[in-house]
Amino acid sequence: MRKIGIYFHSRIVLAAVLSGVIVLSVPSTGNAYGAGPGQAGESIPEGMTKEQWDRLNDQVIEFDELPDLVRYFNPDVQNTVTSITNSIGNTQYIYDAMRGYIRDLESDADELKDSGETASAEGMVQYNVLNTTVKSLKTSADTMKQTLDYMNRADSSTKSNITQAVKNYTNYANQLMISYNSAQSGLSSLKKLVEADTAILDSVKARYSLGTAAHADVLSAQKDLLSAQSSLLSLENTTDSLRRSLCLMTGYSAESQPVIGGIPQLDMTEITNLDLEADTEMAVRNNYSLISDRHASSGKTTTGMKYKEAGVLKGEQTVAVTMQSNYHAVQQAKAAYEAACTAYEMAALEWGKAEHLIQHGLISKNESLQAQMKFLQAESEKQSTYNDLYQAYDTYQWAMLGL
């Protein structure tokens, strides 16, 4: 019988971390363009049409809208516009806390795997969400560290800091939306698992009343159902926490209920044709830390100039290594997604056969539920690996933009 070892305790931590990014940074100043999406005033930002502004305020969060939602409604970005230095201390605190929580999440994932609970459907869903969350938080933490290093420089200009802040928070919003969609992808299979376990428990109870099943069988079926229900509740809580954090990141209140769209469809040809050499050159040109290093004073001494050149060269090499790592992550994620697509196609064929048997009454309700659950698991895995691919590609693109 399936056992659940670690129920998404780490999701409570995740909610605290992600919410902390917002709560600790909420400014006292008002939003220049209104209280939030859907509550904006008459003023339309320069360079934006009324149609674009109306779409931004339509209570639907689309992935391609995140940069503008962050720019015009994120409380921390609005505060940064007037006082960039106010957020440095908060960012450092969040970064330190996030690194600690990442270690906790990794420990939870390792314990779940070592306990053998990943052999069950609900355990594997938990394990996948934990790993996706760790990847998202690591990306955010690394980007936040780069932000801290740059913003602490005395020669940083307000304008470039504001631009960078918008990019960083948009990156965070991207990760939240990807994580939200990943969590959503596991809900359907867990719901079907609860339905299947409920049917199994009813069947065992019926056999017990007829004397063909033992009381231990009933208790075991009840345990399985409770485990599935607990996992479903945990995942629902995680999804809600991610939704609230995304709302706050984009200027909505935590109680808002905007529709959250899906992750855009990638052009697989673009991924296949990535030019690592050219993209690395662009990343080196755009990298904020390197830009600051290039403009730093050398003291107009030979030693100072050599020290500056060595620092810039080392930074360029670091960016090149990072881009190479990002490139390999994209290719690995692409291979995993393609494998999941193949598995999904096979599962779809099996489910089609099962549907035929169901229509002719050749299999029981329990068997039909189990067959459907296998299909939903394959579908969930396909979506999960796609989200991983999108996250890897998104990270690659952000590195090209200087993060």
Disulfide bonds with the S-S distance in Angstrom:
none
